[in-house]
Amino acid sequence: MESKPITLSNNGKSATTDDSKSEMQMVLAKMMEEKYTYTYKKLVVPMSMRSIYWKFFGFPATDDGDILTKVKIVCILCKTQIAYNRNTSNLRMHLQNKHAQELLELEATNPPRRQVLSQETKERRAQKKLLKAGLTSAQHIYTTNADGTVQIDGDIQFVTDPNVSLSNIEDDIAIGQPLRVMIKSGSNIGSNSQNVAFLMPEDNSINQSSIDGKTVSDAIAEFIIMDLQLPEVVEGRGFQRLVATLRSPCEIPSKNKLEEEIIPKIYDTFRESVATTLSCITSEVGLTIEEWRSNSDERFVTVSVYYQNSGEPVLECKVLSTIHAPLDWEESQWGNAIDSLLLDWDLKIERITAVVVATSRTELLNALTNRGLTLVPCLLYTLQVCAQACFESPEVATILGKCRAAIGAIISHPAASAALTMQEQLLELDENAMLMDYPPIWTSTYNMLEQMVLRRNIVTSILESMEGIDQEVVDLTNDQWKIVEDLVNVLEPFKVTIMTLSEEKIPLISLLKPLLWQLVSSHLKIKESDSEKAKAFKESLSDMLCDRYADYNVTLLLQIATTLDPRFKQLPYATEEDKNSVATDIKEMLTKLIQEESGDNINMKVEEEPLTKKSRVSGMEFLLGGLCSMKSGMPAEEKADLELVQYHSESTAPLDYCPLQWWAKISAKCPNLGKLACKYNCVPACCAPPCRIPAEVQVLYDARRTALPPHLIDKLLFLHGNHTV
């Protein structure tokens, strides 16, 4: 139902006639008759209503801010309908009876003024003041429609601008300063509209609200992108109160506007920017393909590209796309998806050094291999698979179930939880560190077991003293405790490996060979003191690691990358025979590169020669020119030998030194070898960027990513991955 607005003429006199008043009364009467069928989308407060108690009340209004009826007002806290008697006594009475705390805070912040003037006189004065300011609306309602999360069930949130004193409203009415904002935050699934009503002077309402609204909308969009939040977060009453408290009045974009307009627009802009950036890259690139599963059990793969800008010793990363990956996809479907993606981003297969993969999908791996791409298993994914294999063994799975049950029983029991905290303090252990794990991330399970071992005696004692629990469900036998200890000790090097990767500025594939060698030859080497279970764990893990990196092309790629890493020149990660074989391959590639570079230079000289006038030969050139020509005309193979000798003569770089920066400094001495090194320095050791490698970050990221709605996954992960502060 719509109501007709009452307008003011330019001379400031009311244009409302007796007939129009009668008509309005009829309209209001009709509204009263149909009050049970009204559908209001806003609660509005006319400018003349200056009592502080109006903060929690409003008149039902249409989408345009037109009041539907003044017979009833609605409490925004509990949505109770109250008869409007043209005074605020019943408003305060309702607050006193139903919302005493809110009333106390309201009156403490804004002490109510003693009412001296009649309501009619106050309205007349307020109207005159507004007219002097050039405002022309007999209803004194100035609203700005704004998308948000409001539903039509009348669940309204009302926020007052903290910068405006409602008790001194006559002094606070100023052009361009909004007075209040009302944000609806309902839960009716059938409606997608929201409106935020600004009560503000008309002259500046559009300008001010558009500026504030744009700023808040942008900030909310960035918040969703940076923290991978769900767009429906804006529907939460708590979120709306938070935003309005920080910046009131403001416009909160709706879930629909975020999903259908704001986020797609940002995505299109960023996508164009990323495409432009990638089109300028002339060097080789590395790709990563990471498979993951959503909360709805759907599979997705996220593809990213790594590259190095010319002259910049930094490895850049851009997320390209996230593809829905049904389990029934065949190799041909994967091939089409890969070809389409490479075409969209103008990536040539010959420029891709390698693809780091975090997936076991045979069809996908075959599609990549058949396109001539070298596939390197992601180290994080490899460690996850290996550790998960241990956790999924029947014996260990039973133990994990008991550990989770024990932790759950303790933390849900106040006395037991308090006893645990007290014992932790006495033993100087980290408090609240023994938590249930997040199974998709193996490090969280490891941390749970590690903390259980540290508190074995405490946990056992507390569980024995607890009544009302099934001891068989939570009690670990001595043999089971021994298995937990063995598993923690065997997997500790894996945890250290994760920490090593997280400490790296840029974890490159040159790290893989030394790390794998150290794990297999030292940490997973069976000792006489190991228990049978520990030996079995080590043997299984060692075999899995070796098997995943056993491919000849992968081994060669890793060996070359490690040889060209100045930090690992002296490490015994390979036999001398293997090193000599790789050295031969490097020399061949370097010689070919020099020949290609020389060929380009020769062609350029031939093209420029006709344009250059023949100059007089000096005596020095006549006598020594031949020697100089011999020097510049050195065979490519000799140049390659010189650069390799120069490289090996340089001192080994510290382990914490960035290889990209090292090559940038040495480029003048080994220009061609530096270019060859760049080819391998663009491939990361794992799919996750450095910021996502720490265990706690992995858990948080995975939990948020799995919750994303399918229709926004590609856009949000693209924007999140490519967001720069």
N, C-alpha and C positions, 0 to 999 in steps of 0.2 A: 504494500500500500504506500502511496506517495502523498505527501502533504505539500501544499503550495506555500512557497516562501513569502514572507511579508517584507516588502522593500521600502526604502526611504527615498524620498525625492531629493533633488540636488539642493533645494533650499533648506533642507534639514527638517521639514515638517513631515509628519507621518502621512503617507499616501493611503493609509488604511481608512476606508469609509465605514459608515455604520453597516452598509450592506456586506462589505467584506468581513467586518467583525462578526456579523450574523452568520455569514457563510463559514467562517472559521469555527464558530461555536458549533455549527452543525457538523462540521468535519470532526471536531474534537468529540462531540457526542457520539458520532458514529464510531470513532476510534474506541471510545469507552465501551461501547456495546461489543466490539470485536476484540477486546483487550486480550482474550485468550488465544487469539489467532495471530497476534502481531509477531512479526519476525523482525527483530532489530539487529542491526549490525554495528551500532556504536552506542555508547553512552556519552552524552554531551552535557556540558555545563555552560549556560549562558554567561557572558562576561559580567553581568550584573550580580551574579551570585558570588558574594565575596566572603562568605563565612568559611572559616577553615575546615568546617565539617564536610563541605562539599568535596573535599579531597577523595572521600570514599563513596561518593554517590554520583548518580547521573541520570539524565532523562533518556529514555529509549528513543533512538533516532534512526533515520534511514541511512542508506549508504552515502547519501550526499550531505549528511549532517542535519537533515531536517527533523525536528522533534516530532515524534509520532503522537505522543500524549504527555500532558503535564499532570494527569491524574495520579500517576504512579511514578515513583523514582525507584531506582534499583541500587542496592548495595553491591559494590564491586567485590567485596570480600567474600560474601556468602550468597550473592544473587537474590537475596530476599527482597520482595516488592513491598514498598512502604507508601502509604498515602501521602501526597504532597499537600500540606496545609499552608503554604506560603510563609512558613517560618522554619527554623532549623532545630526547634526543640525536640521534635521526634527523631531527627537525624542523630543528635547527640545521645538521646535516650537509647536508640538502637545500638550505637557504638558502646555505650556504657554497659548494656546488658549482654551483648554478644561479642564485642571486640575490645575488652577493657585495656589490653596491653597497647593496641594501636591507638586508642584514645589517649592513653597516658603519654605516649611518645609524641603524638600530634600536639597536644596542649603544652607539652614541655618545650617543643621546638617553636610553636607559633601560639603564644597565649591569646585566647579569644578576646576580641575587643568588646567592650560594652556597647550594645546596640542602642543608639539614641534615635536615629531617624527611622521613619517608617520604611517598609519595603518599597512602596510606590515611589517615595521621594528618592531613595537610593538608586532605583532603576532609572528614574528620570535624570538624575545627575550623571550617572554612568553613561547614559545615552548621549547627553550633551557633550561630555568629554570626548567620546568617540567621534562624534560628528565634527568637533573642532579639529580632530586629527585627520579628517577626511575619510572616515570609515562609514560605509553606508550599508548596514544590514540591520533591519529592525529586530532580528532574532539575536543579534550580538554573538553569533556563532561563526567562527572562522576556522575552517578545517582544510587540511591538506590530505588528500587521499594518498595512501602509500601501501604498497604490497607488503604482506607480512604473513603471519601464521594464524590470523584470526579465523575462527569458525563462527557459525551463526547460532550457536547454542547459548550465546550470551555470557560465556565465560570470559569476563573482562578483567583486564589488568589496567590499573590507573596509576600513573606516575606523575608526580609534581616536580616541576623544575626547582631544584634546590636553590637556584639563584634568585628566585622570586618569592617575596614575602606575601603570602596570601592574606595575612592579617592587615597589611597596608596596601591593599590592591590599588587604591586610588592613586597612590604615589608611584606605583610600580608599573603602571601601564605605559609602555614605551614602544615607539615604533621599532620594529625589527626584533623585539624580544618576546619570544613565545612564552605563554604563561603556563600551559600544561600540555601534557600529551597523554592520550589514552590508547592503550595497546590491547587489542583483543587477542586472547590466546586460548581458544577453545579446542575441543577434541572431536568435533563432528567431522567424520571422514568424508562425508558427502560434499563438503564445501572446501574450496581452495582459496577463498578471498580473505584478505585482511585489510584493515584500515587503521591508520594511526591518526588520531584527530589532534590537530594543533590549535589551541586557542591563542590566537596571535593577531596583532594588527594587520589589516588587509594590505596596506601599502607595501609591506616588505615580506608578506607571507610566502610568496612563491620563491623569491630570491633566497631568503634565509633558509627555508626548509629544503630547497634543492641543494644548497651547499652542504648543510648538515647531513641531509639524507644521503647524498653521494659519498660523503666522507665515511659515515657509519656503514653504508652498504659495502663500500670497498673494504673497510676494515673487517667486516663480518665474512666477506668472501675470502679474504686473505687468511683469516683465522681458520676457516674450513679447509682451505687448500694446504696451509702449512702444517696443521695438526691432523689432517685426514679425518675431519669430523663429518658426521652425517648432516646434510642440509636441514633435516628436521629438528636439529638442535635449536633452531630459532623458534620452534613452536613451544619450547619449554617455558613455563612461567618463571622459573628461576633464572634462566638466561635472559629473558626479557627484563626482569627486574634489575639484573646486573647491568645490562646495557643502559637502561634508563637511569640508573643511579650514577653511572660514570658519565653519561652524556644525555641530559634531558633538557628539552624534548629532542626526539630523534625518530628516524624512520627505520624500521626493521624490515628488511626484505622478506617476502614469504618464501616458503620452501619451494613452491612452484616457480617463482621468479628466479630464484637461485639456480634451480635445475634447468629451466627452459630458456633463460635469458642471460643472466649474469655470468655463470660458469662457462657456458658455451662461447660467449663473446670473448672472455679472457682466454679460453683455449684457442680460439681461432687466431687471436693476436699473437699469442706465444708460439703457436705452431708455425706461423709465417716467419717469425723471428728465428726460430730454430732451423727451419728449412734454409733460410738465407745464410745462417752461420755455417751450416754443413756444406752448402754449395761452394764456399770459399776454401774448403780444406783440400789440399793437394797431396797430403801425405797418406800413409796407410792408416787404417782404423781397426779397432777391435770391437767385436760384438759380444753381448751377453744375452742369454736367453734363460729366464728363470720361470719355472713352473710353480704354481701355488694353487691352493684350494680355498674357496670361499665358504662362508657359513652354510650356504645352501648346497654344499658339496659339489659345486661346479668347478671345473678346472680352467685356469687361465695361464697364459704365458706372457711375461713382460719382457720386451726387447729394448735394450739400451745400446748406445754406441759410445766408444771411448776414442779420443783422438788428442793430438798435440798440435796446438797452433804454432805456426812457423815462428821460430825465435823465442818461444815462451816455454820455459822448463816446467810446465804444469800439465798434468793429464786431466783433460776435461771430460765430462760425462753428460750425455743427454739421453733422457728416456724418450724412446720413439713411439712405442705403441704397446697396448695390452690387448691380447687376442683371446677370445673365448676358445677354449680347446676341448671340445667334446671327446669323450673317451673312445668313441667309435670312429674317429678320424683316421683315414688311411694315409699312406705316404703321399699319394697324389694330391690329396686335399692340403696336406702340410706344404707340399711343394708349391701349390698355387698361392697359399698364404704368404710364404717366404718371398716368392717372386713379386707378389703385389706390394709387399712392404718395402722391399729394396727399390722397386720402381717408384713408389710414392716419395721416398726420401733420396732418390737419385744416388744410391750407393752401388758401386760396381763390385762384383764379386772378387775380381782380381786385386782390388785394393784392400780386401779384408784379410788381415794377417791370420786371425784365428777367431773362433767363436767359443766363448766360455759358457758351458751349459750346466744348468742345475735342473736336470730332468732325466728320467729313465725311460721316457717314451720312445720305444724303438722306431716307430714310424717317423717321428720328428727327427731323430738322429740320422736315420737313413736318408731322409730328404735333404738334410744339410750336407751329409757326406757325399751324396751323389752329385752335388753341385760343386765339388772340388774344395770344400771348406774343411779346415783342420779343426777338430773339436777337442777342447781341453776341459776336463771335468772341473767344475767349481770346487775350490777347496772347502768352503763352508758347507756346501751340499754334501761333499764326500764325507766329511767328518760327521755330519748329521746322519747319513745313511749307516756309517759304521757303528756309531754309538747306538742308534736306534735298533740295529740288529742285536746288540747285546741286551737292550732293555726288553725286547720282544721275545726273548727266549722264555719258555714257560716258567722256569724256576725264578728268573729275575722278575718277570711280570707279576708273579704272586707276591714277591717281596715288596715291589713298588706299591701294590694295592694295600698292603699292611702299613707301609710308611705313610701313605696318604690318609688312611683311616686313623692312624695314631695322631698325626698332626691335627686332623680335623677334630678329634675328640678333645685334645688339649686346648686348642684355641677357642673352642665353643664352650668350654667349662671355665667360668670366672676364677674359681679357686685354683684349678690346675694351671691356668694361664698365668696367674699371679705367682704361683710357686716356680714356674719356669723362668719368669722374668727375674725373680729374686736369685735363683741359682745362677743364671747367666751373669748377673752383676757380681756375685761372689767369685765366679771363675773368670771374670773379665772377658766374657764372650760377647759378641755383638748381639744386642737385643733385637728381637723381632726378625731375626735372620732365617729362622727355620720356617719356611713357608711351603705350601703345596706347590707343585710344579705346574708348568704350562707344557704339556706333552709334545706339542708340535716343535718346540725348540729344545734340543737335547741338553743344552747347557743349564736350563732351569731345573731339569731332572737331576743333573749332576750336582748342582748346588744344594738341592733338597737332600740328597744322599750324603753329601759332604757334611752338611750341618747336623744331620742325624747322627753321624759317626762321632762328631765332636761332643754331642750331648747324649751319648748312649746311656750312661749311668743315670743321668737326670731323667731322661724319657722313660726308662724302665721303671725307675722309682715312682714317678708320678702316675704312670699307667697302673701300676700295682695298687696304688692307694685310692684309685678312682672306683666308685661304685656305680653300678647300673650300666656297665659296658661289657660287651662280649670280649673277653681277653683273647680268645682264639683269633679274633679279627684283627687285633692290633699288636699282639705279642709276637716278637721276632725271636726265634731260637738262636742259640749260639752259632750254629752253622750258618744261619741266614745273616746274622750280623757279620760273620767272617766273609761271606760273599759280597756284602755291601762294601766292606773295607777293601777287598781285593778290587772290586769294580772302580771304586774311587781312586785307588792308587794307579790302576792301569790307565784310566782315562785322564788322569791329571795332565800328562803331556799334551793331550788334545786341547784341554782348557788353556794351557800355556800358549799353544799355537794360536788359539783365538785371540788371546791377549796380545801376542806378537803382531798379528795382522791389524788389530785395532790401534796399535801404537804407530804403525807405519803411516806416513803421510800419504803415500801412494803404494798400496800393495800390488806389485807387478808379478807376472808369471815367472820372472827370474828368481823369485823367492821359493817357488814350488820345489825345485830340485833339491836345494839345501834342506828345506824343512822336511820333505819326505824322506830324504836320506837320513836325517837325524832321528826321525821317528822310528824308522824301520831298523836301522843299524844300531841304535842305542836304546831308546826308551822302550821299544817293544821287543827287545832282545830278551829271550828267556833266561832267567837266572836259576841257579840251583835252589835258592831260598824261596822261590815262588811256589805257591800252592798249586794243586792241580787245576783249580778253577782259574787262577791267575794265568797259568800257562795257556789254558784253552782260550781265554780272552785275548791274550797277546797274539797267539798264533792266528786266530780268526781275524783280528784287526789288521795285522801285518799283511795277510794274504789279500784282504779286500783292498787295502791301499795300493799294493803293488799291481793288482789286477786292473784297477780303474785307470792307471796311468801306463799300462803296458804297451799300448799301441805305438808302433815304430815312429809314425809321423809326430805323435805327441811327444815321445821321448826326445826326438831330434829337435823339435821346436823348443822344448824346455831347456835342453842342453845348450843350444845356441844363445837363448835369452840369458841364461845364467853366465855363460862365458863372456858375454858383452856387458855384464853388470860389474862395475869396478869394485864392488864390495866383496865379490865372491871369487876373485881370480885365484886365490891361494887355498880355497877350501877343498878338502879331499872328498868331494861329493860324487866323484866318478873315477873310474880307472884311467890310467894313463892312455890306454888304448882308445877308450871312448873319447878322451879329450883330444887326442891327435886326430881322430876321425872327424870330430866336429871342427877342429881348427882348419882342416882341409876344406870342409864345406863352407866355412866362413870366408876363407881366402878366395874360393871360386865365386861366391856371391859378391864379394867386394871387388874383385877384378872385373866382373861383368858390370857392376855399377859404375866403376871408373870408366870403362869403355863406353858405356851409354852416355855418361856426362861428357867425355871427350868428343864423342861423335856429335853431340849437340853443339859443342863449341866450334868444331870444325865447320859444320854447316853454317853457323852464324858468320864465321869469318869469310867463308866463300861467298855468302850473299852480300857482305859488306865490302868485299874487295873492289868491285868495279866502281864504287863510290869514292874510294880513297885514291888520292893523287899519289903518284910515285915520288918519294922524297929522295933527296941526295943522301948517299951512304957515307957516314962519318968514318974517320980512321979507326976509332975504337970498335965500331960495328964490323968494319972490314977485317980487323985482326982477331977479335974475340967473339964475333957473332955466331960462328959455328958452334962454339962450346955452349953458348946460351941456348941455341936451338936444340942441341943434344939434350940439355937439361930439361927443357920444356917438353921435349918429345920422348920422355922416358916411357918405356912400355908400361901398360896398365898393371901387369903382374908385379913389376918392381915397385910401383907406387903402392900397391896393396901390401907388399912385404914391409915397406918403410912405415906405413901407418900401423901395421900390426906390431912391429917392433916398438914403435913409439908408445902404443897403448900398453903393452906389457911392461915397458920400462917405467911407466907412471906408478907411483905408490898406490897401494890398495886403499880404497876409500873406507872411512869408518862405517860400521854396520848401520848407524843411525843417519847416514848421509843419503840424501836423495840422488839417485842415479841420473835423473833428468838434469838436475843442476850441475852435476859433475860433467856430463857430456856437453852442456852449454859452455862451461869454462874451457874445456879441452878442444872445442870444435875447430879452433884455428890450427891445431897440431894434427888432428885426425878428422878432416872435414868429411871424407867419404865414409869412413868407419862410423862416424857419428850419425850419418844419415841411415846407415844400415841398422845401427842400434835403435834408432827411432821407430823402425819397422816393428821391433819386438817390444819396445817400451810402451806401446799403445794398448797392450793386452793386460787386463787386470788379473789378479790371482783368484778372484771370486766375483760373483755377480753383484753382490751388495757393495755400495760405495762405502768408503771408510767410516762415515758417520753412522752407518747402520750395523757395523760389525760388533760392537760391544753387546754382551749377552742381554742385558736389561733392555737395550734399545731394540734388539731383535724381537723380543717378546712383545713390547709395546707396539711396534710397527706391524707385526703379523696380526695381532689382535684387531687393530684398527683396519688394516687392509681387508681382512676376511669379512668384515662387517659392511663393506661398501656395497651399495645397490648396483646390480649388474649394468644398468644403463648409464651409470656415472663412472664406472671403474676406469675406463680408458682415459677419460678427460681428467679426473682427479689425480690419478697416478702420474699422468704426464705433467700436470701443473705442479704437483708436489715434488716430483723428482727434478724438475727444471727450475724450481723457484730459487731465486737468489735474493738474499736480504740486502 
